Amino acid sequence: MGVDTAYKVVSAGWDEQVKILEAGGYARHDFSTATTLLNIIADMKEGYGSLEDLREQSFDTKDLERKLQYFKGIGSVTA
């Protein structure tokens, strides 16, 4: 579907995220997951600028994992 960057996720918006999640088999969690994704991206952009910037601002893999888990909705498995 071509939504493969944080910018594209935000640009696609909530309704499109729900459609993508439903197409991917996430029908039971589509509404809350779409909201969570958009919130994580907004927080990430505010705190770091981009996902690439977050990675570059991390000292190592463990630091990156810790920073990712700061975002509500990202746990150790996702990080």
N, CA, C and O atoms as a GROMACS GRO file, in nm:
protein
  316
    1MET      N    1   0.081  -0.119   0.000
    1MET     CA    2   0.000   0.000   0.000
    1MET      C    3   0.086   0.126   0.000
    1MET      O    4   0.034   0.237  -0.011
    2GLY      N    5   0.219   0.108   0.013
    2GLY     CA    6   0.309   0.220   0.000
    2GLY      C    7   0.324   0.309   0.122
    2GLY      O    8   0.390   0.412   0.115
    3VAL      N    9   0.264   0.271   0.234
    3VAL     CA   10   0.276   0.352   0.355
    3VAL      C   11   0.388   0.289   0.438
    3VAL      O   12   0.364   0.205   0.525
    4ASP      N   13   0.511   0.333   0.407
    4ASP     CA   14   0.627   0.266   0.465
    4ASP      C   15   0.724   0.361   0.537
    4ASP      O   16   0.838   0.324   0.566
    5THR      N   17   0.679   0.482   0.566
    5THR     CA   18   0.759   0.575   0.644
    5THR      C   19   0.666   0.645   0.743
    5THR      O   20   0.544   0.644   0.726
    6ALA      N   21   0.725   0.703   0.846
    6ALA     CA   22   0.645   0.776   0.945
    6ALA      C   23   0.566   0.889   0.878
    6ALA      O   24   0.449   0.911   0.911
    7TYR      N   25   0.629   0.960   0.787
    7TYR     CA   26   0.562   1.070   0.717
    7TYR      C   27   0.440   1.019   0.641
    7TYR      O   28   0.334   1.081   0.645
    8LYS      N   29   0.455   0.906   0.573
    8LYS     CA   30   0.343   0.851   0.496
    8LYS      C   31   0.231   0.801   0.586
    8LYS      O   32   0.113   0.810   0.550
    9VAL      N   33   0.266   0.749   0.704
    9VAL     CA   34   0.162   0.706   0.799
    9VAL      C   35   0.079   0.826   0.842
    9VAL      O   36  -0.044   0.820   0.841
   10VAL      N   37   0.145   0.934   0.879
   10VAL     CA   38   0.074   1.055   0.921
   10VAL      C   39  -0.006   1.112   0.805
   10VAL      O   40  -0.121   1.153   0.822
   11SER      N   41   0.055   1.116   0.688
   11SER     CA   42  -0.014   1.171   0.570
   11SER      C   43  -0.137   1.089   0.533
   11SER      O   44  -0.238   1.145   0.489
   12ALA      N   45  -0.129   0.958   0.549
   12ALA     CA   46  -0.241   0.871   0.516
   12ALA      C   47  -0.360   0.897   0.608
   12ALA      O   48  -0.475   0.888   0.566
   13GLY      N   49  -0.332   0.929   0.734
   13GLY     CA   50  -0.439   0.959   0.829
   13GLY      C   51  -0.501   0.836   0.891
   13GLY      O   52  -0.470   0.722   0.856
   14TRP      N   53  -0.588   0.862   0.985
   14TRP     CA   54  -0.648   0.757   1.068
   14TRP      C   55  -0.733   0.660   0.986
   14TRP      O   56  -0.718   0.538   1.000
   15ASP      N   57  -0.821   0.711   0.900
   15ASP     CA   58  -0.910   0.624   0.822
   15ASP      C   59  -0.831   0.528   0.734
   15ASP      O   60  -0.864   0.410   0.724
   16GLU      N   61  -0.727   0.578   0.670
   16GLU     CA   62  -0.644   0.492   0.584
   16GLU      C   63  -0.568   0.390   0.668
   16GLU      O   64  -0.552   0.275   0.626
   17GLN      N   65  -0.523   0.430   0.787
   17GLN     CA   66  -0.454   0.334   0.875
   17GLN      C   67  -0.547   0.220   0.914
   17GLN      O   68  -0.505   0.104   0.917
   18VAL      N   69  -0.672   0.252   0.943
   18VAL     CA   70  -0.769   0.147   0.978
   18VAL      C   71  -0.785   0.050   0.860
   18VAL      O   72  -0.787  -0.071   0.880
   19LYS      N   73  -0.796   0.103   0.739
   19LYS     CA   74  -0.810   0.017   0.620
   19LYS      C   75  -0.687  -0.073   0.604
   19LYS      O   76  -0.700  -0.192   0.574
   20ILE      N   77  -0.568  -0.016   0.622
   20ILE     CA   78  -0.445  -0.094   0.608
   20ILE      C   79  -0.439  -0.203   0.714
   20ILE      O   80  -0.403  -0.317   0.685
   21LEU      N   81  -0.473  -0.168   0.838
   21LEU     CA   82  -0.471  -0.267   0.946
   21LEU      C   83  -0.573  -0.378   0.923
   21LEU      O   84  -0.543  -0.495   0.947
   22GLU      N   85  -0.691  -0.343   0.876
   22GLU     CA   86  -0.792  -0.444   0.845
   22GLU      C   87  -0.742  -0.536   0.734
   22GLU      O   88  -0.760  -0.657   0.741
   23ALA      N   89  -0.680  -0.479   0.631
   23ALA     CA   90  -0.627  -0.559   0.520
   23ALA      C   91  -0.516  -0.652   0.569
   23ALA      O   92  -0.495  -0.759   0.512
   24GLY      N   93  -0.446  -0.611   0.673
   24GLY     CA   94  -0.338  -0.692   0.729
   24GLY      C   95  -0.385  -0.791   0.833
   24GLY      O   96  -0.302  -0.862   0.892
   25GLY      N   97  -0.515  -0.799   0.858
   25GLY     CA   98  -0.568  -0.896   0.951
   25GLY      C   99  -0.582  -0.846   1.093
   25GLY      O  100  -0.601  -0.926   1.185
   26TYR      N  101  -0.574  -0.716   1.115
   26TYR     CA  102  -0.584  -0.660   1.249
   26TYR      C  103  -0.725  -0.606   1.277
   26TYR      O  104  -0.739  -0.502   1.342
   27ALA      N  105  -0.827  -0.674   1.230
   27ALA     CA  106  -0.964  -0.623   1.239
   27ALA      C  107  -1.010  -0.600   1.382
   27ALA      O  108  -1.091  -0.510   1.406
   28ARG      N  109  -0.963  -0.677   1.477
   28ARG     CA  110  -1.009  -0.663   1.615
   28ARG      C  111  -0.945  -0.543   1.684
   28ARG      O  112  -0.998  -0.494   1.784
   29HIS      N  113  -0.834  -0.495   1.634
   29HIS     CA  114  -0.762  -0.388   1.701
   29HIS      C  115  -0.740  -0.266   1.612
   29HIS      O  116  -0.662  -0.178   1.647
   30ASP      N  117  -0.807  -0.262   1.499
   30ASP     CA  118  -0.776  -0.160   1.400
   30ASP      C  119  -0.793  -0.017   1.450
   30ASP      O  120  -0.708   0.067   1.421
   31PHE      N  121  -0.899   0.013   1.523
   31PHE     CA  122  -0.923   0.151   1.563
   31PHE      C  123  -0.821   0.199   1.666
   31PHE      O  124  -0.763   0.306   1.651
   32SER      N  125  -0.800   0.120   1.769
   32SER     CA  126  -0.705   0.161   1.871
   32SER      C  127  -0.561   0.157   1.819
   32SER      O  128  -0.479   0.240   1.856
   33THR      N  129  -0.531   0.060   1.733
   33THR     CA  130  -0.397   0.049   1.678
   33THR      C  131  -0.366   0.168   1.587
   33THR      O  132  -0.254   0.220   1.590
   34ALA      N  133  -0.461   0.209   1.507
   34ALA     CA  134  -0.441   0.325   1.420
   34ALA      C  135  -0.413   0.450   1.503
   34ALA      O  136  -0.323   0.528   1.471
   35THR      N  137  -0.488   0.468   1.610
   35THR     CA  138  -0.467   0.582   1.698
   35THR      C  139  -0.330   0.574   1.764
   35THR      O  140  -0.258   0.674   1.771
   36THR      N  141  -0.294   0.455   1.813
   36THR     CA  142  -0.165   0.436   1.878
   36THR      C  143  -0.051   0.467   1.782
   36THR      O  144   0.044   0.536   1.820
   37LEU      N  145  -0.059   0.418   1.659
   37LEU     CA  146   0.046   0.445   1.560
   37LEU      C  147   0.064   0.594   1.535
   37LEU      O  148   0.176   0.645   1.532
   38LEU      N  149  -0.047   0.663   1.516
   38LEU     CA  150  -0.039   0.807   1.490
   38LEU      C  151   0.017   0.882   1.611
   38LEU      O  152   0.094   0.978   1.595
   39ASN      N  153  -0.020   0.841   1.731
   39ASN     CA  154   0.033   0.905   1.852
   39ASN      C  155   0.182   0.879   1.868
   39ASN      O  156   0.257   0.970   1.903
   40ILE      N  157   0.226   0.757   1.842
   40ILE     CA  158   0.368   0.724   1.853
   40ILE      C  159   0.449   0.808   1.754
   40ILE      O  160   0.554   0.862   1.789
   41ILE      N  161   0.401   0.819   1.633
   41ILE     CA  162   0.473   0.895   1.531
   41ILE      C  163   0.478   1.043   1.568
   41ILE      O  164   0.582   1.107   1.552
   42ALA      N  165   0.369   1.097   1.617
   42ALA     CA  166   0.368   1.238   1.658
   42ALA      C  167   0.469   1.261   1.771
   42ALA      O  168   0.544   1.358   1.768
   43ASP      N  169   0.469   1.171   1.870
   43ASP     CA  170   0.564   1.184   1.982
   43ASP      C  171   0.708   1.168   1.935
   43ASP      O  172   0.798   1.240   1.980
   44MET      N  173   0.730   1.074   1.844
   44MET     CA  174   0.865   1.050   1.792
   44MET      C  175   0.915   1.173   1.716
   44MET      O  176   1.030   1.214   1.732
   45LYS      N  177   0.829   1.230   1.632
   45LYS     CA  178   0.868   1.348   1.556
   45LYS      C  179   0.897   1.466   1.648
   45LYS      O  180   0.991   1.541   1.624
   46GLU      N  181   0.818   1.481   1.753
   46GLU     CA  182   0.838   1.591   1.847
   46GLU      C  183   0.968   1.573   1.925
   46GLU      O  184   1.041   1.670   1.948
   47GLY      N  185   0.997   1.451   1.965
   47GLY     CA  186   1.114   1.426   2.047
   47GLY      C  187   1.244   1.407   1.973
   47GLY      O  188   1.352   1.440   2.023
   48TYR      N  189   1.235   1.353   1.851
   48TYR     CA  190   1.357   1.316   1.778
   48TYR      C  191   1.364   1.368   1.635
   48TYR      O  192   1.473   1.375   1.579
   49GLY      N  193   1.253   1.402   1.576
   49GLY     CA  194   1.251   1.447   1.438
   49GLY      C  195   1.205   1.340   1.342
   49GLY      O  196   1.111   1.360   1.265
   50SER      N  197   1.272   1.225   1.346
   50SER     CA  198   1.235   1.113   1.260
   50SER      C  199   1.286   0.984   1.323
   50SER      O  200   1.363   0.988   1.419
   51LEU      N  201   1.244   0.873   1.269
   51LEU     CA  202   1.292   0.744   1.318
   51LEU      C  203   1.442   0.731   1.294
   51LEU      O  204   1.514   0.676   1.377
   52GLU      N  205   1.488   0.782   1.182
   52GLU     CA  206   1.630   0.780   1.152
   52GLU      C  207   1.709   0.864   1.252
   52GLU      O  208   1.817   0.825   1.296
   53ASP      N  209   1.652   0.980   1.289
   53ASP     CA  210   1.717   1.065   1.389
   53ASP      C  211   1.721   0.996   1.525
   53ASP      O  212   1.821   1.006   1.597
   54LEU      N  213   1.615   0.928   1.560
   54LEU     CA  214   1.611   0.854   1.686
   54LEU      C  215   1.722   0.750   1.690
   54LEU      O  216   1.791   0.735   1.791
   55ARG      N  217   1.738   0.678   1.579
   55ARG     CA  218   1.844   0.577   1.570
   55ARG      C  219   1.982   0.643   1.583
   55ARG      O  220   2.068   0.593   1.655
   56GLU      N  221   2.002   0.753   1.513
   56GLU     CA  222   2.131   0.822   1.517
   56GLU      C  223   2.162   0.881   1.654
   56GLU      O  224   2.278   0.894   1.691
   57GLN      N  225   2.057   0.917   1.729
   57GLN     CA  226   2.077   0.975   1.862
   57GLN      C  227   2.091   0.869   1.971
   57GLN      O  228   2.105   0.902   2.089
   58SER      N  229   2.088   0.743   1.933
   58SER     CA  230   2.103   0.635   2.029
   58SER      C  231   2.248   0.591   2.032
   58SER      O  232   2.314   0.581   1.929
   59PHE      N  233   2.298   0.564   2.153
   59PHE     CA  234   2.437   0.524   2.171
   59PHE      C  235   2.465   0.385   2.115
   59PHE      O  236   2.571   0.359   2.059
   60ASP      N  237   2.367   0.295   2.133
   60ASP     CA  238   2.382   0.157   2.089
   60ASP      C  239   2.242   0.095   2.079
   60ASP      O  240   2.141   0.163   2.098
   61THR      N  241   2.237  -0.034   2.050
   61THR     CA  242   2.109  -0.103   2.033
   61THR      C  243   2.025  -0.099   2.160
   61THR      O  244   1.904  -0.078   2.153
   62LYS      N  245   2.087  -0.118   2.273
   62LYS     CA  246   2.013  -0.116   2.401
   62LYS      C  247   1.953   0.022   2.426
   62LYS      O  248   1.840   0.032   2.474
   63ASP      N  249   2.027   0.126   2.396
   63ASP     CA  250   1.976   0.262   2.413
   63ASP      C  251   1.858   0.286   2.319
   63ASP      O  252   1.759   0.347   2.358
   64LEU      N  253   1.869   0.239   2.196
   64LEU     CA  254   1.759   0.252   2.100
   64LEU      C  255   1.635   0.179   2.151
   64LEU      O  256   1.525   0.233   2.145
   65GLU      N  257   1.652   0.057   2.200
   65GLU     CA  258   1.539  -0.019   2.254
   65GLU      C  259   1.474   0.055   2.371
   65GLU      O  260   1.352   0.061   2.380
   66ARG      N  261   1.555   0.111   2.458
   66ARG     CA  262   1.503   0.185   2.573
   66ARG      C  263   1.423   0.306   2.526
   66ARG      O  264   1.315   0.334   2.578
   67LYS      N  265   1.476   0.378   2.429
   67LYS     CA  266   1.407   0.496   2.378
   67LYS      C  267   1.276   0.459   2.308
   67LYS      O  268   1.176   0.529   2.323
   68LEU      N  269   1.277   0.350   2.234
   68LEU     CA  270   1.154   0.306   2.168
   68LEU      C  271   1.046   0.269   2.269
   68LEU      O  272   0.929   0.299   2.248
   69GLN      N  273   1.086   0.205   2.377
   69GLN     CA  274   0.989   0.162   2.478
   69GLN      C  275   0.932   0.278   2.559
   69GLN      O  276   0.836   0.260   2.633
   70TYR      N  277   0.990   0.395   2.545
   70TYR     CA  278   0.935   0.514   2.609
   70TYR      C  279   0.798   0.548   2.549
   70TYR      O  280   0.712   0.602   2.618
   71PHE      N  281   0.779   0.515   2.422
   71PHE     CA  282   0.653   0.548   2.355
   71PHE      C  283   0.543   0.452   2.399
   71PHE      O  284   0.561   0.330   2.398
   72LYS      N  285   0.430   0.509   2.437
   72LYS     CA  286   0.316   0.429   2.480
   72LYS      C  287   0.271   0.338   2.366
   72LYS      O  288   0.240   0.386   2.257
   73GLY      N  289   0.268   0.209   2.393
   73GLY     CA  290   0.226   0.111   2.292
   73GLY      C  291   0.341   0.029   2.238
   73GLY      O  292   0.319  -0.069   2.166
   74ILE      N  293   0.465   0.067   2.271
   74ILE     CA  294   0.582  -0.010   2.226
   74ILE      C  295   0.644  -0.078   2.348
   74ILE      O  296   0.692  -0.012   2.441
   75GLY      N  297   0.642  -0.209   2.345
   75GLY     CA  298   0.702  -0.288   2.452
   75GLY      C  299   0.831  -0.351   2.407
   75GLY      O  300   0.882  -0.319   2.299
   76SER      N  301   0.884  -0.440   2.487
   76SER     CA  302   1.014  -0.501   2.458
   76SER      C  303   1.012  -0.584   2.330
   76SER      O  304   1.110  -0.585   2.256
   77VAL      N  305   0.904  -0.654   2.302
   77VAL     CA  306   0.898  -0.736   2.182
   77VAL      C  307   0.900  -0.649   2.057
   77VAL      O  308   0.972  -0.679   1.962
   78THR      N  309   0.823  -0.542   2.056
   78THR     CA  310   0.820  -0.452   1.941
   78THR      C  311   0.953  -0.380   1.925
   78THR      O  312   1.003  -0.365   1.813
   79ALA      N  313   1.010  -0.336   2.036
   79ALA     CA  314   1.138  -0.265   2.029
   79ALA      C  315   1.245  -0.359   1.977
   79ALA      O  316   1.361  -0.319   1.963
   0.00000   0.00000   0.00000
